[in-house]
Amino acid sequence: MTTQNPKYRPFPAVKMTQRMWPDRVIDKAPTWCSVDLRDGNQALAVPMSVEEKIEYFELLVRLGFKEIEIGFPSASQIEFDFTRRLIEEKRIPDDVWVQMLVQSKEELIQRTFESIKDCPRAIVHLYNSTSVAQRRIVFGLDKKGIVDIAVRGTRQIKERVKSVPGTKIRFEYSPESFSGTEVDFALEICEAVADEWGATAEEPIILNLPNTVELMMPSQYADMIEWLITHQKDPKRAIVSLHTHNDRGTGIAATEMGLLAGATRVEGTLFGNGERTGNVDIVTLALNMLTQGVDPKLDFSNLPAVRDLYERCTKLDVPLRQPYGGDLVFTAFSGSHQDAINKGLKDRATNPNASWEVPYLPIDPKDIGRNYRAIIRINSQSGKGGVAYVMEQEFGYILPKAMHRDFGRIINRVADERGEELPPEDILDLFKKEYLDRNKPISFEGISKMTPTDRGVECIVRVKHGDTVHQIRGTGNGPVAAFVHGLNESGTVEPFEVVSYSEHSLGSGAEAKAVAYFEIKSGAGSTVFGAATDTNIEIASLKAVLSALNRREAKV
């Protein structure tokens, strides 16, 4: 049984007999229009200065935006001055259109045209509210009165085009609060504005259909967009644009579905800055396309630099979990996730030209200027694969697979005790303390003899046990085997056997060290690992045996 809260009512569905958008895919980038410098700027507690806006504008140009709404020049002197600076200092590239927002008021339209004198290319963006609530509560007008406002403003803009003879003008109209407007009335007012402007297929109008306040599910917004597009009398004379907000937390989905519904242009901001819950995040939208094999026509290959400038100019922080840009989005704390990522990256290394397929990573962080350093971070939830990955990627220690669980257990215990994440440097320190620096009760003192014989190798190795130095004599098919045999026969330690052994170099060049790992077992007991480094691989191996014995004595 369902109950209805009488304070709220469901969004009215658009009657659609046949939807086309569910069967479509996004296969090319839309025309992007950044509104960071207008919609985003007006939502800041401390709006950007002119200098900051210039720096931000230049960033948008570098990213590849060809249409940029630079402000509301009739609303304040700083907005007007910024517009004039861009024009007079010739900062607008030849392939970029700057856009100015203006209400349907004659004095504001006049001021807007004063601001764009000598501008090479400009989009004049007219808007007026059309929703049921705005008509009743704010304006007290019927539908005809609202249409008259839009048509009158369009006429005034058209008349002033001749006042800027050196400027190429395009026209955009937004029925503000389209999301709260009856779709048939939204069509009526858009058609009236297009007629007044004289829109043609050769000189189309931009019809921007904003989800000003997100009132419905993304699928319902897509229905509205498709209905309006398919009911136009001449769809070729209009470029349908989307301007979604994020009040329901589905601005991204609404925009993607709106593109499926037939829109070809998107207005939004970097990282979703804007009024209330923000505008749609163009970074996420564009990189979503990239992960589907579609070139977004925007360059986010150095996303950290974009984020740094954004945070500095807006005084806002990108959340830790913000898609693609957040500090933690390429981070795995779960042990199973870490292990899968580790294996996926190793698989990728064997076939770097294959399609991207790494568990838990929808995009290659390197494609957006991120690195693998922060992908796996260690806390009490981490597993053996993640710890091993950090040791290999950060410090070059390739732990044998059998050792992953042993060291991972140690790290988990410490992380649990601290109740916080362990940085890579702390993990290395624990590795050194637990394995490399284990020199009690037995320590390596030196090699007195290491001679090949017809039976293999004969050795004499000095070890210190407590305060006594012992000469360990042994013979075997190699230095390590000879040392192990000597230890077992010396009575200095409880007998043991070697279960596994591996080694590799650390670094390169004359100063490079070698690292050796040993796994030993005593009788029916459990195995114990040891590790050691030295510039001489044979000495590293002997020290690693002692490391394991010392850990056995400590009953780790």
C-alpha positions as CSV (number, residue, x, y, z in Angstrom):
1,M,0.0,0.0,0.0
2,T,1.4,3.4,-1.0
3,T,0.7,6.7,0.8
4,Q,0.8,10.1,-0.7
5,N,2.1,13.1,1.2
6,P,-0.4,15.9,0.3
7,K,2.3,18.6,0.6
8,Y,4.0,17.3,-2.5
9,R,2.7,15.9,-5.8
10,P,4.4,13.8,-8.4
11,F,5.8,15.4,-11.5
12,P,3.3,15.2,-14.4
13,A,4.5,12.8,-17.1
14,V,4.7,13.9,-20.7
15,K,2.4,11.9,-22.9
16,M,4.7,10.1,-25.3
17,T,3.4,7.5,-27.7
18,Q,6.8,6.5,-29.0
19,R,10.1,7.3,-27.3
20,M,13.3,7.3,-29.4
21,W,15.9,8.3,-26.8
22,P,16.1,5.0,-25.0
23,D,17.4,3.2,-28.1
24,R,20.1,5.8,-28.9
25,V,23.7,6.1,-27.8
26,I,25.9,9.2,-27.4
27,D,28.5,8.8,-30.2
28,K,29.8,12.4,-30.5
29,A,30.5,15.3,-28.2
30,P,28.0,18.1,-28.0
31,T,28.8,21.8,-28.3
32,W,30.1,22.7,-24.9
33,C,29.3,26.1,-23.4
34,S,30.9,26.9,-20.1
35,V,28.9,29.1,-17.7
36,D,31.5,29.1,-15.0
37,L,32.1,32.8,-15.3
38,R,28.4,33.7,-15.0
39,D,26.2,31.0,-13.4
40,G,29.1,29.6,-11.4
41,N,30.5,33.0,-10.4
42,Q,27.2,34.4,-9.2
43,A,26.9,31.4,-6.9
44,L,30.2,32.2,-5.1
45,A,30.3,33.7,-1.6
46,V,33.2,35.8,-2.9
47,P,32.8,36.3,-6.6
48,M,35.9,36.3,-8.7
49,S,37.9,39.5,-9.3
50,V,38.4,40.7,-12.9
51,E,42.0,39.3,-12.8
52,E,40.7,35.9,-11.6
53,K,38.0,35.8,-14.2
54,I,40.6,36.5,-16.9
55,E,42.8,33.7,-15.6
56,Y,39.8,31.4,-15.5
57,F,38.7,32.4,-19.0
58,E,42.2,31.6,-20.4
59,L,41.9,28.1,-18.7
60,L,38.5,27.5,-20.4
61,V,40.1,28.4,-23.8
62,R,43.0,26.0,-23.2
63,L,40.6,23.2,-22.3
64,G,38.9,23.6,-25.7
65,F,35.6,25.5,-25.0
66,K,34.4,27.3,-28.1
67,E,31.5,29.0,-26.4
68,I,31.9,30.7,-23.0
69,E,29.3,32.7,-21.1
70,I,31.5,35.4,-19.6
71,G,28.9,37.1,-17.5
72,F,25.9,39.4,-17.1
73,P,27.4,42.7,-18.1
74,S,24.2,44.7,-17.5
75,A,24.0,43.4,-13.9
76,S,27.2,45.0,-12.3
77,Q,30.1,47.2,-13.2
78,I,32.7,44.4,-12.6
79,E,30.8,42.2,-15.1
80,F,30.8,45.1,-17.6
81,D,34.5,45.8,-17.0
82,F,35.5,42.2,-17.4
83,T,33.7,42.0,-20.8
84,R,35.4,45.2,-22.0
85,R,38.8,43.9,-20.9
86,L,38.5,40.8,-22.9
87,I,37.5,42.7,-26.0
88,E,39.9,45.7,-25.7
89,E,42.9,43.5,-24.8
90,K,42.0,41.1,-27.7
91,R,41.9,38.1,-25.4
92,I,39.1,36.3,-27.3
93,P,40.5,33.7,-29.8
94,D,39.2,33.7,-33.4
95,D,37.3,30.5,-32.9
96,V,35.6,31.3,-29.5
97,W,32.2,32.9,-29.0
98,V,31.6,34.8,-25.8
99,Q,28.1,34.8,-24.4
100,M,26.3,37.4,-22.4
101,L,23.1,36.8,-20.3
102,V,20.4,39.4,-20.2
103,Q,16.9,39.7,-18.9
104,S,14.1,40.8,-21.2
105,K,14.3,44.4,-20.1
106,E,15.1,47.2,-22.5
107,E,17.6,49.1,-20.4
108,L,19.6,45.9,-19.6
109,I,19.6,44.9,-23.3
110,Q,21.0,48.4,-24.2
111,R,23.7,48.1,-21.6
112,T,24.6,44.6,-22.9
113,F,25.1,45.9,-26.4
114,E,27.3,48.7,-25.0
115,S,29.5,46.1,-23.4
116,I,30.0,44.1,-26.6
117,K,31.1,46.9,-28.9
118,D,33.9,45.8,-31.1
119,C,33.6,42.2,-29.9
120,P,34.3,39.9,-32.9
121,R,31.7,37.2,-32.0
122,A,29.0,37.3,-29.4
123,I,26.0,35.2,-28.3
124,V,23.3,37.3,-26.7
125,H,21.4,35.1,-24.3
126,L,17.9,36.3,-23.4
127,Y,15.8,34.7,-20.7
128,N,12.5,35.1,-18.9
129,S,10.8,32.8,-16.5
130,T,7.9,30.7,-17.9
131,S,7.0,28.2,-15.2
132,V,3.5,27.9,-13.7
133,A,4.8,29.0,-10.2
134,Q,6.7,32.0,-11.6
135,R,3.8,33.1,-13.7
136,R,1.4,33.0,-10.7
137,I,3.6,34.0,-7.8
138,V,6.3,36.3,-9.2
139,F,4.8,38.0,-12.3
140,G,1.0,37.7,-11.9
141,L,0.7,37.2,-15.6
142,D,-1.1,34.8,-17.9
143,K,0.6,32.9,-20.7
144,K,0.1,35.7,-23.2
145,G,1.8,38.2,-20.9
146,I,4.8,35.9,-20.5
147,V,5.1,35.4,-24.3
148,D,4.9,39.1,-24.8
149,I,7.9,39.6,-22.5
150,A,10.0,37.1,-24.5
151,V,9.0,38.4,-27.9
152,R,9.5,42.1,-26.9
153,G,13.0,41.3,-25.6
154,T,13.8,39.4,-28.8
155,R,12.7,42.4,-30.9
156,Q,14.8,44.8,-28.9
157,I,17.9,42.7,-29.3
158,K,17.2,42.3,-33.0
159,E,16.9,46.1,-33.4
160,R,20.2,46.7,-31.6
161,V,22.3,44.3,-33.8
162,K,22.9,47.1,-36.2
163,S,24.5,49.1,-33.3
164,V,27.5,46.8,-33.3
165,P,28.3,46.5,-37.0
166,G,31.7,44.9,-36.5
167,T,30.3,42.1,-34.3
168,K,28.9,38.8,-35.5
169,I,25.8,38.1,-33.3
170,R,24.1,34.9,-32.5
171,F,20.9,34.7,-30.4
172,E,20.0,32.3,-27.6
173,Y,16.7,32.1,-25.8
174,S,16.0,30.3,-22.5
175,P,12.5,29.8,-21.1
176,E,13.8,29.9,-17.6
177,S,12.3,27.3,-15.3
178,F,11.5,25.1,-18.4
179,S,11.5,22.2,-15.9
180,G,8.4,23.7,-14.3
181,T,6.7,24.8,-17.5
182,E,4.0,22.9,-19.4
183,V,5.8,21.4,-22.3
184,D,3.3,22.7,-24.9
185,F,3.6,26.2,-23.5
186,A,7.4,26.0,-23.6
187,L,7.1,25.1,-27.3
188,E,4.7,27.9,-27.9
189,I,7.0,30.6,-26.4
190,C,10.1,29.1,-28.1
191,E,8.3,29.2,-31.5
192,A,7.2,32.7,-31.0
193,V,10.7,33.9,-30.1
194,A,12.2,32.0,-33.1
195,D,9.6,33.6,-35.4
196,E,10.4,37.1,-34.1
197,W,14.1,36.5,-34.5
198,G,13.7,35.2,-38.0
199,A,15.6,32.0,-37.3
200,T,16.6,29.8,-40.3
201,A,18.5,26.6,-40.9
202,E,21.4,28.8,-42.0
203,E,21.2,31.1,-39.0
204,P,19.6,29.0,-36.3
205,I,18.5,30.2,-32.9
206,I,19.8,28.5,-29.8
207,L,16.9,27.2,-27.7
208,N,18.3,26.5,-24.2
209,L,15.9,24.3,-22.2
210,P,17.0,24.6,-18.6
211,N,16.3,22.2,-15.8
212,T,16.5,25.3,-13.7
213,V,15.2,23.5,-10.7
214,E,15.5,19.7,-11.0
215,L,11.9,18.6,-10.4
216,M,11.7,15.3,-12.1
217,M,13.5,12.0,-12.9
218,P,16.1,12.3,-15.7
219,S,13.9,10.1,-17.9
220,Q,11.1,12.6,-17.6
221,Y,13.4,15.5,-18.6
222,A,14.4,13.5,-21.6
223,D,10.8,13.1,-22.5
224,M,10.3,16.8,-22.3
225,I,13.3,17.5,-24.6
226,E,12.3,14.9,-27.2
227,W,8.7,16.0,-27.2
228,L,9.6,19.7,-27.8
229,I,12.1,18.8,-30.5
230,T,9.7,16.5,-32.4
231,H,6.8,19.0,-32.2
232,Q,8.7,22.0,-33.6
233,K,7.4,23.2,-36.9
234,D,11.0,23.5,-38.3
235,P,13.5,21.7,-36.1
236,K,16.4,22.7,-38.5
237,R,16.1,26.3,-37.4
238,A,17.0,25.6,-33.8
239,I,20.0,24.3,-31.9
240,V,18.5,22.7,-28.7
241,S,20.7,23.2,-25.7
242,L,20.6,21.8,-22.2
243,H,21.3,23.6,-18.9
244,T,20.7,21.2,-16.0
245,H,21.0,21.8,-12.3
246,N,21.5,19.1,-9.7
247,D,18.8,19.6,-7.1
248,R,17.9,15.9,-7.1
249,G,21.5,14.8,-7.6
250,T,20.8,13.5,-11.1
251,G,22.1,16.4,-13.2
252,I,24.6,14.3,-15.0
253,A,22.0,11.6,-15.9
254,A,19.5,14.2,-17.0
255,T,22.0,15.8,-19.4
256,E,23.1,12.5,-20.8
257,M,19.5,11.5,-21.4
258,G,18.7,14.9,-22.8
259,L,21.5,14.4,-25.4
260,L,19.9,11.0,-26.3
261,A,16.6,12.9,-26.7
262,G,18.2,15.0,-29.4
263,A,19.8,18.0,-27.8
264,T,23.3,18.9,-29.3
265,R,24.6,21.6,-26.9
266,V,25.3,21.6,-23.2
267,E,25.8,24.4,-20.7
268,G,27.5,23.6,-17.5
269,T,30.5,24.3,-15.2
270,L,33.7,22.7,-14.1
271,F,33.1,20.4,-11.2
272,G,29.5,21.4,-11.0
273,N,29.8,24.8,-9.4
274,G,26.5,26.8,-9.4
275,E,23.4,27.9,-7.6
276,R,22.1,25.6,-4.8
277,T,23.4,22.1,-5.6
278,G,25.2,23.4,-8.7
279,N,25.1,23.2,-12.4
280,V,25.9,20.0,-14.3
281,D,29.6,19.0,-14.0
282,I,31.1,19.2,-17.5
283,V,34.3,17.4,-16.3
284,T,32.3,14.4,-15.3
285,L,30.1,14.5,-18.5
286,A,33.1,14.8,-20.8
287,L,35.1,12.1,-19.1
288,N,32.1,9.8,-19.0
289,M,32.1,10.1,-22.8
290,L,35.8,9.4,-22.9
291,T,35.3,6.1,-21.0
292,Q,32.8,5.1,-23.7
293,G,35.3,5.7,-26.5
294,V,33.9,9.1,-27.5
295,D,36.3,12.0,-27.9
296,P,34.8,14.8,-25.7
297,K,36.7,17.5,-27.6
298,L,37.8,18.9,-24.2
299,D,41.3,18.4,-22.8
300,F,41.4,17.2,-19.3
301,S,44.7,15.4,-19.6
302,N,46.1,17.5,-16.7
303,L,43.0,17.5,-14.4
304,P,45.0,18.2,-11.2
305,A,46.1,21.6,-12.7
306,V,42.6,22.4,-13.7
307,R,41.4,21.6,-10.2
308,D,44.1,23.7,-8.6
309,L,43.2,26.8,-10.6
310,Y,39.5,26.2,-10.0
311,E,39.9,25.9,-6.3
312,R,42.2,29.0,-6.1
313,C,39.8,31.2,-8.1
314,T,36.5,30.0,-6.8
315,K,37.6,29.4,-3.2
316,L,35.7,26.1,-3.4
317,D,37.0,22.6,-2.7
318,V,36.6,19.7,-5.0
319,P,35.0,16.9,-2.7
320,L,37.1,13.9,-2.0
321,R,34.6,11.6,-3.9
322,Q,34.0,14.0,-6.8
323,P,34.1,11.7,-9.9
324,Y,37.5,11.8,-11.7
325,G,38.8,14.9,-9.8
326,G,38.5,14.0,-6.1
327,D,41.5,12.9,-4.0
328,L,40.0,9.5,-3.3
329,V,38.4,8.4,-6.5
330,F,41.4,6.3,-7.6
331,T,41.9,5.0,-4.1
332,A,41.1,1.5,-2.9
333,F,41.0,0.6,0.8
334,S,39.3,-2.8,0.5
335,G,41.8,-5.7,0.4
336,S,39.9,-7.5,-2.4
337,H,39.7,-4.3,-4.4
338,Q,43.4,-3.7,-4.0
339,D,44.3,-7.2,-5.0
340,A,42.1,-6.9,-8.1
341,I,43.6,-3.6,-9.1
342,N,47.1,-4.9,-8.6
343,K,46.4,-7.9,-10.9
344,G,44.6,-5.7,-13.4
345,L,47.5,-3.3,-13.7
346,K,50.0,-6.2,-14.2
347,D,47.7,-7.7,-16.8
348,R,47.5,-4.3,-18.5
349,A,51.3,-4.1,-18.6
350,T,51.5,-7.3,-20.7
351,N,49.2,-5.8,-23.3
352,P,49.2,-2.0,-23.1
353,N,47.4,-1.5,-26.4
354,A,44.3,-3.4,-25.5
355,S,41.1,-1.7,-24.5
356,W,41.2,-0.5,-20.9
357,E,40.0,-3.1,-18.5
358,V,41.2,-2.8,-14.9
359,P,38.9,-3.8,-12.1
360,Y,37.5,-0.9,-10.1
361,L,39.1,1.7,-12.4
362,P,36.8,3.0,-15.1
363,I,39.5,5.2,-16.6
364,D,43.2,5.1,-16.8
365,P,44.3,7.8,-14.2
366,K,47.2,8.7,-16.4
367,D,44.8,9.9,-19.1
368,I,43.7,12.8,-16.8
369,G,47.1,13.5,-15.3
370,R,46.7,11.4,-12.2
371,N,49.2,8.8,-11.2
372,Y,49.0,5.4,-9.5
373,R,50.6,6.5,-6.3
374,A,47.3,7.1,-4.5
375,I,45.4,4.3,-6.1
376,I,46.0,1.9,-3.2
377,R,46.3,3.2,0.3
378,I,46.4,1.1,3.4
379,N,44.2,1.1,6.5
380,S,42.7,-1.7,8.6
381,Q,40.4,-2.7,5.8
382,S,43.3,-3.3,3.4
383,G,44.4,-6.7,2.2
384,K,47.6,-8.4,1.3
385,G,47.5,-7.5,-2.4
386,G,47.3,-3.8,-1.6
387,V,50.3,-3.9,0.8
388,A,52.3,-5.8,-1.8
389,Y,51.4,-3.3,-4.5
390,V,52.5,-0.3,-2.4
391,M,55.8,-2.0,-1.6
392,E,56.5,-2.7,-5.3
393,Q,55.3,0.6,-6.8
394,E,56.6,2.9,-4.2
395,F,59.8,1.2,-3.1
396,G,60.7,-1.5,-5.6
397,Y,60.3,-4.5,-3.2
398,I,58.6,-7.4,-5.1
399,L,57.4,-9.5,-2.3
400,P,57.0,-13.2,-3.1
401,K,53.3,-14.1,-3.3
402,A,53.6,-16.4,-0.3
403,M,54.8,-13.5,1.8
404,H,51.9,-11.2,1.0
405,R,49.7,-12.6,3.7
406,D,52.4,-12.5,6.3
407,F,53.3,-8.8,5.8
408,G,49.7,-7.8,5.1
409,R,48.6,-9.3,8.5
410,I,51.3,-7.1,10.2
411,I,50.1,-3.9,8.5
412,N,46.5,-4.6,9.2
413,R,47.2,-5.0,12.9
414,V,49.1,-1.7,13.1
415,A,46.5,0.1,11.1
416,D,43.8,-1.3,13.3
417,E,45.7,-0.2,16.4
418,R,46.2,3.3,15.1
419,G,42.7,3.6,13.7
420,E,43.9,5.5,10.6
421,E,45.4,5.2,7.2
422,L,49.1,4.2,6.9
423,P,51.1,6.3,4.5
424,P,53.6,4.4,2.2
425,E,56.6,5.6,4.3
426,D,55.1,4.1,7.4
427,I,54.6,0.8,5.6
428,L,58.2,0.8,4.5
429,D,59.4,1.5,8.1
430,L,57.3,-1.4,9.4
431,F,58.9,-3.7,6.7
432,K,62.3,-2.6,7.7
433,K,61.6,-3.1,11.4
434,E,59.9,-6.5,10.9
435,Y,62.3,-8.0,8.4
436,L,65.3,-6.1,7.3
437,D,66.5,-4.9,10.7
438,R,65.9,-8.3,12.5
439,N,69.5,-8.9,13.8
440,K,68.8,-10.4,17.2
441,P,69.5,-12.8,18.8
442,I,71.6,-13.8,15.7
443,S,73.5,-11.3,13.6
444,F,75.7,-11.6,10.5
445,E,79.4,-10.8,11.2
446,G,81.1,-11.7,8.0
447,I,82.3,-14.4,5.6
448,S,85.7,-16.1,6.5
449,K,85.5,-18.6,3.6
450,M,83.4,-19.3,0.6
451,T,85.2,-21.8,-1.6
452,P,84.0,-23.9,-4.6
453,T,84.7,-27.6,-4.2
454,D,83.9,-30.8,-6.1
455,R,80.9,-31.1,-3.8
456,G,79.6,-27.6,-4.4
457,V,80.6,-24.8,-2.0
458,E,82.3,-24.9,1.4
459,C,81.7,-21.9,3.6
460,I,82.7,-20.5,7.0
461,V,80.4,-17.7,8.1
462,R,80.8,-15.8,11.3
463,V,77.5,-15.1,13.2
464,K,77.1,-13.5,16.6
465,H,74.6,-15.2,19.0
466,G,74.2,-13.1,22.1
467,D,77.7,-12.1,23.0
468,T,79.4,-15.1,21.3
469,V,80.7,-15.2,17.8
470,H,80.3,-18.6,16.1
471,Q,82.0,-20.0,13.0
472,I,79.3,-21.7,11.0
473,R,80.9,-24.3,8.7
474,G,78.9,-26.0,6.0
475,T,78.9,-27.5,2.6
476,G,76.2,-27.4,-0.1
477,N,75.5,-27.0,-3.7
478,G,75.6,-23.2,-3.3
479,P,76.5,-20.5,-0.7
480,V,73.0,-20.5,0.9
481,A,72.7,-24.2,1.0
482,A,76.1,-24.5,2.6
483,F,75.2,-21.9,5.2
484,V,71.8,-23.6,6.0
485,H,73.5,-26.9,6.4
486,G,76.1,-25.4,8.6
487,L,73.5,-23.7,10.9
488,N,71.5,-26.9,11.2
489,E,74.7,-28.9,12.1
490,S,76.1,-26.3,14.5
491,G,73.6,-26.7,17.3
492,T,73.4,-22.9,17.4
493,V,69.8,-22.9,16.3
494,E,66.9,-25.3,16.2
495,P,67.0,-27.2,12.9
496,F,64.9,-25.8,10.0
497,E,64.4,-26.2,6.3
498,V,64.0,-23.7,3.5
499,V,60.5,-23.7,2.0
500,S,61.0,-20.9,-0.6
501,Y,63.6,-18.4,-1.7
502,S,63.6,-15.4,-4.1
503,E,65.8,-12.4,-4.8
504,H,65.9,-9.3,-7.1
505,S,67.8,-6.1,-7.4
506,L,66.7,-2.8,-5.9
507,G,67.5,0.1,-8.2
508,S,70.3,0.2,-10.8
509,G,73.9,1.3,-11.1
510,A,76.9,0.7,-9.0
511,E,75.1,1.6,-5.8
512,A,72.2,-0.8,-6.4
513,K,71.3,-3.2,-3.7
514,A,69.9,-6.7,-3.8
515,V,67.1,-8.0,-1.7
516,A,66.5,-11.6,-0.7
517,Y,63.4,-13.3,0.8
518,F,63.4,-16.6,2.7
519,E,60.6,-18.7,4.0
520,I,61.7,-21.4,6.5
521,K,59.9,-24.1,8.5
522,S,60.7,-26.0,11.7
523,G,59.2,-29.4,12.0
524,A,55.4,-29.3,11.9
525,G,55.3,-25.7,12.8
526,S,54.2,-22.8,10.6
527,T,56.5,-21.1,8.1
528,V,58.3,-17.9,8.9
529,F,59.6,-15.3,6.4
530,G,62.7,-13.2,6.5
531,A,64.2,-10.6,4.2
532,A,67.5,-8.6,3.9
533,T,69.3,-6.3,1.6
534,D,73.0,-5.8,0.7
535,T,75.1,-4.7,-2.2
536,N,76.2,-8.4,-2.4
537,I,73.4,-10.8,-3.3
538,E,75.1,-13.7,-1.5
539,I,75.4,-11.7,1.7
540,A,71.8,-10.5,1.4
541,S,70.7,-14.1,1.2
542,L,72.6,-15.1,4.3
543,K,71.2,-12.2,6.2
544,A,67.7,-13.1,5.0
545,V,68.1,-16.6,6.5
546,L,69.0,-15.0,9.8
547,S,66.1,-12.6,9.6
548,A,63.7,-15.5,9.3
549,L,65.4,-17.4,12.2
550,N,65.2,-14.2,14.4
551,R,61.5,-13.8,13.6
552,R,61.0,-17.5,14.5
553,E,62.7,-16.9,17.8
554,A,60.4,-13.9,18.5
555,K,57.5,-16.2,17.7
556,V,55.9,-13.7,15.2
